[in-house]
Structure formats: C-alpha cells, structure tokens
Amino acid sequence: MSVLELSERTRGIADRLAPYARDVLERAAREAHRLHAEEVSSEHFLYALLLDEEAGATRLVLHAFADPATIAQEVLALCPGILVVASSRSLPFSVRSVDVLEEARSDAHRAGAPKVEPEHLLASSFRALDEPQQSALREAGYDLQPVPPRAEGEVLPREGPLLRHYSEAARRALGLACRAAGQLERDAISPAHVVLAALEADSALAQRASCSPSRARMVLGSHDVDLTPLGSRRLPLAPDLTSLLEGVEPGAETAAVLTRLLAGGTEELRLLLIQQKITLALAERSGGSFPDPEVPPAAP
C-alpha cells in the first residue's frame, strides 16, 4: 500500500514521472514515514535516490567521482523528521522512543519544570521497556523516585515542536542514545538506548536511580531493539518537492529530477551537491547518458 497521500494536483505531478522515478518517490515516502516526518520533502527524495545504486541519477553522481553513500548521510541530516543528527551517523527514533520523547515532555510539564531533563527521559524510557527488561533493571537496583513538582517558576508548554524545550543535558543524552544505537549497528534509537544514555549523561541521576550505566548495559544486553511496527499513515508531498517535480518534463527519469534539483532545489541541497562537484553543468551535459533501469511490466 502506498504511503503517499496525493491530491488531484499532486497525483498529476507524480504520475508525470517515469516509472522508475515514480518508484523512488514511493520509497522517499516510506523513508519520510520511518523518520516520523509529516510530509515528503526534497530531502527525503534525494536520500532515497542516493540509496539506490541502480538509478541513473546515482550513477551520474558516481561519474562525478562522488560517493552516494556519504552524500546520503549528509542529506539524511537535513531531512525533516524526528531524529538525532550526529557526525558519525544520524538515526531516527523507534516508534516507542517517539512516545518516550512525548511522555518526557508531559512529565516535565506536570512537574512544573521549565525544560525536559535527563530524569524525565529516564523515567519515560523505563516505562516504555518490556516488563522483563523493567524487572531485570529493578533486580539490579533501579529505583528512581520522582522529584516533587515545583510550586512556582516557568513551566514548559505541553504542545509545540517536540524537542524545542529539551535542556542541553537532555539533548546530550539523546546524542549519547544515538551513539549507543550506532555502536550496536541498530537502525533506530530505542527506549533501551535512551535509558542507558540518560544514566550516562547524568552521574547524579544514576546515583539517585541506584543503577550505573554499566550495570544497566549488562542487564539489558542485546535486548535493546524496539520492533514496534510503524503505524499506518499517509504523507502528502511537501511544497518544496511539489514545486521541484512541477518543473520536470513528463516522463522524467531520476537524472532529470537531479538536474531540476540543481537548478531550482533548496539552497542547502544544491550547495551540498556542488561541494561534491555535482554541478548543474555536469548534470545537463551528462544526464542523458545515465538512464534509469527498465521497470518490469505489472503482472496481469
């Protein structure tokens, strides 16, 4: 089932793409969904495209002696969504970890706190663990008692951009969670990674919880993956991607879309590609030499 939600206008735009490029658009929508984005942007499209070694546009990138995988990681860091951008590897949050982030904000709001702190992340991520994981941590000594609500002072809002009111310490904890997931070669940051990171980010908090990061790591072991499937959602095309695709000729293949992006895409994406010697002149000169693979006809 398609993840794309197309209006009459955007369906007409999408259907103007050649079959292979249209399939890349579907994959871009799935990537946007995985990143918990609200719409499919040019960044999602370019990211999905660079992951495809067979696409004509990706072979054009290789022709420029650039590395598609490296550029893809840089594009991922620009993609809208709920993810941690790191120098080594950027990763999205798992389904339950997004709930952790939202519940941490709710906990901080109820406690009258001005910012989300590592203690809120630790409490909410612990609640998101499976019962066997929770029991194992309790047996290892984990016992975090909540701090009484503040009676006065600034309180963070309950709504709005999810990570806006996270403290520096909480943001550092999310960075550590990304590093933990990356070291384990996971595709997403799970609640277990947030538990470990919150304990590591705040030694006083670990002492309060009676559980050191090393002990928690030993207890959780390899049971750190959140296998909760993504919910069913359909995502519209973002205005920037709509505008980009409106500018291509009917039947456009991926090299033509890349050319259009270099001519009129977002400034950040154009600069990123130009820095890798992937220029508009190169794309206009060479694009026709890099067709997309043929798409097998649909079964009757």
C-alpha positions as CSV (number, residue, x, y, z in Angstrom):
1,M,0.0,0.0,0.0
2,S,1.3,3.5,-0.9
3,V,2.4,5.8,1.9
4,L,1.8,8.8,-0.3
5,E,-1.3,10.9,0.1
6,L,-1.8,12.7,-3.2
7,S,-4.4,15.3,-4.1
8,E,-5.7,15.6,-7.6
9,R,-3.0,18.2,-8.3
10,T,0.0,16.3,-6.8
11,R,-1.2,13.0,-8.3
12,G,-0.9,14.5,-11.7
13,I,2.6,15.8,-10.9
14,A,3.7,12.4,-9.5
15,D,2.3,10.5,-12.5
16,R,4.3,12.6,-14.9
17,L,7.5,10.9,-13.6
18,A,8.8,7.9,-15.5
19,P,8.0,4.6,-13.7
20,Y,11.4,4.2,-12.0
21,A,11.4,7.8,-10.7
22,R,7.9,7.3,-9.6
23,D,9.0,4.3,-7.6
24,V,11.8,6.4,-6.0
25,L,9.1,8.8,-4.9
26,E,7.3,6.0,-3.2
27,R,10.5,4.9,-1.4
28,A,11.0,8.5,-0.4
29,A,7.6,8.5,1.2
30,R,8.5,5.3,3.1
31,E,11.7,7.0,4.4
32,A,9.8,10.1,5.5
33,H,7.4,7.8,7.3
34,R,10.3,6.0,9.0
35,L,11.7,9.3,10.1
36,H,8.3,10.3,11.6
37,A,8.0,13.3,9.2
38,E,4.7,15.0,8.4
39,E,5.3,15.2,4.7
40,V,7.6,14.1,1.9
41,S,10.3,16.6,1.1
42,S,13.0,17.1,-1.5
43,E,15.5,15.8,1.1
44,H,13.6,12.6,1.5
45,F,13.5,12.1,-2.3
46,L,17.2,12.7,-2.7
47,Y,18.0,10.5,0.2
48,A,16.0,7.6,-1.2
49,L,17.6,8.2,-4.6
50,L,21.2,8.1,-3.3
51,L,20.5,4.8,-1.6
52,D,19.7,3.2,-5.0
53,E,22.9,2.2,-6.8
54,E,21.0,1.4,-10.0
55,A,19.2,4.7,-10.5
56,G,20.5,6.9,-13.4
57,A,21.0,9.9,-11.1
58,T,23.1,7.9,-8.6
59,R,25.3,6.7,-11.5
60,L,25.7,10.3,-12.5
61,V,26.9,11.1,-9.0
62,L,29.5,8.2,-9.3
63,H,30.5,9.7,-12.7
64,A,31.4,12.9,-10.8
65,F,33.7,10.7,-8.6
66,A,31.5,11.4,-5.6
67,D,30.3,8.8,-3.1
68,P,26.5,8.4,-3.0
69,A,26.5,6.7,0.4
70,T,28.5,9.6,2.0
71,I,26.3,12.2,0.5
72,A,23.2,10.3,1.5
73,Q,24.2,10.5,5.2
74,E,24.7,14.3,4.8
75,V,21.3,14.5,3.2
76,L,19.7,12.4,6.0
77,A,21.0,15.0,8.5
78,L,18.9,17.6,6.6
79,C,15.7,15.5,6.3
80,P,12.7,16.7,8.3
81,G,11.6,14.2,10.9
82,I,12.4,13.2,14.5
83,L,16.0,12.0,14.5
84,V,19.4,12.7,16.1
85,V,21.9,14.3,13.8
86,A,25.4,13.1,14.6
87,S,28.8,13.4,12.9
88,S,29.2,9.6,12.7
89,R,25.7,8.5,12.0
90,S,22.3,10.1,12.1
91,L,19.4,7.9,13.3
92,P,15.7,8.2,13.8
93,F,13.8,7.2,17.0
94,S,11.9,4.0,17.1
95,V,8.1,4.1,17.4
96,R,8.1,3.7,21.2
97,S,11.0,6.1,21.6
98,V,8.9,8.8,20.0
99,D,6.3,8.1,22.7
100,V,9.2,8.3,25.2
101,L,10.0,11.8,24.0
102,E,6.4,12.9,24.2
103,E,5.9,11.4,27.6
104,A,9.1,13.0,28.9
105,R,7.7,16.4,27.9
106,S,4.4,15.6,29.6
107,D,6.2,14.5,32.7
108,A,8.2,17.7,32.8
109,H,5.1,19.8,32.2
110,R,3.2,18.1,35.1
111,A,6.3,18.6,37.3
112,G,6.3,22.3,36.6
113,A,9.7,22.1,35.0
114,P,11.0,24.7,32.5
115,K,12.8,22.1,30.4
116,V,12.9,18.4,29.8
117,E,15.8,16.9,31.7
118,P,17.6,13.5,31.7
119,E,15.5,12.4,34.7
120,H,12.3,12.8,32.6
121,L,13.8,10.9,29.8
122,L,15.0,8.1,32.1
123,A,11.5,7.8,33.8
124,S,9.6,7.7,30.5
125,S,12.0,5.4,28.7
126,F,12.0,3.0,31.6
127,R,8.2,2.8,31.4
128,A,8.5,2.0,27.7
129,L,10.6,-1.1,28.2
130,D,9.1,-4.5,28.1
131,E,8.2,-6.0,31.5
132,P,11.1,-8.5,31.6
133,Q,13.5,-5.6,31.0
134,Q,11.9,-3.5,33.7
135,S,12.0,-6.4,36.2
136,A,15.7,-7.1,35.4
137,L,16.6,-3.5,36.0
138,R,14.7,-3.4,39.3
139,E,16.5,-6.6,40.4
140,A,19.8,-4.8,39.5
141,G,18.8,-2.0,41.9
142,Y,17.0,0.5,39.7
143,D,14.7,2.6,41.9
144,L,14.1,6.1,40.5
145,Q,11.8,8.2,42.7
146,P,10.2,11.3,41.1
147,V,11.1,14.7,42.2
148,P,8.2,16.6,43.8
149,P,6.6,19.2,41.5
150,R,7.9,22.7,41.6
151,A,5.5,25.2,43.2
152,E,6.4,28.2,41.1
153,G,8.5,29.3,38.2
154,E,8.4,29.0,34.4
155,V,6.8,25.8,33.0
156,L,7.4,24.4,29.6
157,P,4.4,24.2,27.2
158,R,2.7,20.9,26.7
159,E,2.4,21.3,22.9
160,G,4.6,22.6,20.1
161,P,7.8,21.3,18.4
162,L,8.7,18.1,20.3
163,L,12.4,18.8,21.1
164,R,12.3,22.6,21.5
165,H,12.2,22.6,25.3
166,Y,14.8,20.0,25.9
167,S,17.7,21.1,28.1
168,E,21.3,20.9,27.0
169,A,21.8,17.9,29.3
170,A,18.7,16.1,27.8
171,R,19.9,16.8,24.2
172,R,23.3,15.4,25.1
173,A,21.6,12.3,26.4
174,L,19.8,11.9,23.1
175,G,23.1,12.2,21.3
176,L,24.5,9.5,23.6
177,A,21.5,7.3,22.8
178,C,22.2,7.8,19.1
179,R,25.8,6.8,19.7
180,A,24.8,3.7,21.6
181,A,22.4,2.6,18.9
182,G,25.1,3.3,16.2
183,Q,27.7,1.3,18.1
184,L,25.3,-1.7,18.1
185,E,24.6,-1.1,14.4
186,R,20.9,-0.5,15.0
187,D,18.6,1.3,12.6
188,A,16.8,3.3,15.2
189,I,17.1,4.7,18.7
190,S,15.1,2.5,21.1
191,P,13.9,3.2,24.7
192,A,16.7,0.9,26.0
193,H,19.3,3.2,24.3
194,V,17.6,6.2,26.0
195,V,17.7,4.5,29.4
196,L,21.5,3.9,29.0
197,A,22.1,7.4,27.7
198,A,20.2,9.2,30.5
199,L,22.2,7.3,33.1
200,E,25.4,8.1,31.3
201,A,24.6,11.7,30.8
202,D,23.9,12.5,34.5
203,S,26.0,10.7,37.1
204,A,23.9,12.2,39.9
205,L,20.8,10.8,38.3
206,A,22.4,7.4,38.0
207,Q,23.2,7.6,41.7
208,R,19.6,8.6,42.5
209,A,18.3,5.7,40.4
210,S,20.7,3.3,42.2
211,C,21.8,2.0,38.8
212,S,25.1,2.7,37.0
213,P,25.2,2.8,33.1
214,S,27.5,-0.2,33.1
215,R,25.1,-2.2,35.2
216,A,22.1,-1.2,33.1
217,R,24.1,-2.1,29.9
218,M,24.9,-5.5,31.3
219,V,21.3,-6.2,32.3
220,L,19.7,-5.0,29.0
221,G,22.3,-6.9,27.0
222,S,21.2,-7.4,23.4
223,H,17.6,-6.8,24.3
224,D,17.8,-3.3,23.1
225,V,15.8,-3.3,19.8
226,D,12.3,-1.9,19.5
227,L,10.4,-4.0,17.0
228,T,7.2,-2.0,17.2
229,P,5.9,-1.5,13.6
230,L,5.3,1.9,12.2
231,G,1.6,2.9,12.3
232,S,-0.4,3.3,9.2
233,R,-0.1,6.9,7.9
234,R,-0.2,8.6,4.5
235,L,2.0,11.6,3.8
236,P,1.5,14.5,1.4
237,L,4.1,16.0,-0.8
238,A,5.8,19.0,0.8
239,P,5.5,22.3,-1.1
240,D,9.3,22.2,-2.0
241,L,9.0,18.8,-3.6
242,T,5.8,19.7,-5.3
243,S,7.4,22.7,-6.8
244,L,10.5,20.7,-7.8
245,L,8.6,18.0,-9.6
246,E,6.3,20.5,-11.3
247,G,9.4,21.8,-13.2
248,V,10.3,18.4,-14.8
249,E,9.2,17.3,-18.2
250,P,6.6,14.5,-18.5
251,G,8.3,11.1,-18.4
252,A,11.3,12.5,-16.4
253,E,13.8,10.0,-15.1
254,T,15.9,10.4,-12.0
255,A,18.8,12.1,-13.7
256,A,16.3,14.8,-14.9
257,V,14.9,15.2,-11.4
258,L,18.5,15.6,-10.1
259,T,19.1,18.2,-12.8
260,R,16.0,20.1,-11.8
261,L,17.1,19.9,-8.1
262,L,20.5,21.5,-9.1
263,A,18.6,24.2,-11.0
264,G,15.9,25.1,-8.6
265,G,16.1,23.0,-5.4
266,T,16.6,24.1,-1.9
267,E,19.9,26.1,-1.4
268,E,21.2,23.6,1.2
269,L,20.8,20.6,-1.1
270,R,22.3,22.5,-4.1
271,L,25.3,23.6,-2.1
272,L,25.8,20.1,-0.7
273,L,25.9,18.6,-4.2
274,I,28.0,21.4,-5.7
275,Q,30.6,20.8,-2.9
276,Q,30.9,17.3,-4.2
277,K,31.5,18.6,-7.8
278,I,27.9,17.6,-8.8
279,T,27.0,20.7,-10.8
280,L,24.2,21.8,-12.9
281,A,26.5,22.0,-15.9
282,L,27.6,18.4,-15.4
283,A,24.0,17.2,-15.0
284,E,22.8,19.0,-18.1
285,R,25.8,17.7,-20.1
286,S,25.7,14.1,-18.8
287,G,22.2,13.4,-17.6
288,G,21.0,11.7,-20.9
289,S,23.9,9.2,-20.6
290,F,22.5,7.8,-17.4
291,P,19.0,6.3,-17.9
292,D,17.2,4.5,-15.2
293,P,16.7,0.7,-15.3
294,E,13.6,-0.5,-17.0
295,V,10.7,-1.3,-14.8
296,P,9.2,-4.7,-15.4
297,P,5.6,-4.5,-16.6
298,A,3.0,-5.2,-13.9
299,A,1.6,-8.7,-13.8
300,P,-1.9,-9.0,-15.5
